[in-house]
Amino acid sequence: MYTCICNAIREDDLRKAARQHRGGAESVYAKLGKRPNCGQCLEEAEYVIAEEREALPCPLAAA
């Protein structure tokens, strides 16, 4: 499923980037080489990122 239609960012890609990169949605988008356009996806993206990080066995180290 797509989380961000403007940038064609799939939920799986967002989850993978969230596990590897610290920061909020805009920072994770940057890690994917994208940036928010219309911004309608940001609330959902933040939720997906938080959910994915809560499932990590240990917190991300400072990047």
Residue, then its C-alpha position, 0 to 999 in steps of 0.5 A: m500500500y502507498t503511504c505517499i502518493c505524490n512520491a510513490i512511497r510504499e508503506d514497506d519502504l517507509r517502515k524499512a527506512a524508519r528502522q534504519h534512520r532516526g527522525g520524523a517523517e520528513s527526515v525519513y522521506a529525505k533518507l528515501g531521497k524524497r520530500p513531502n509535496c502536498g503533506q496529506c500523508l505526513e500524519e499517517a507516515e508519522y504513525v507508521i514510523a512510530e509503530e515500526r520503531e516501537a517494534l524494534p528490540c532496541p532503540l535507534a542509536a543517535a545518528 
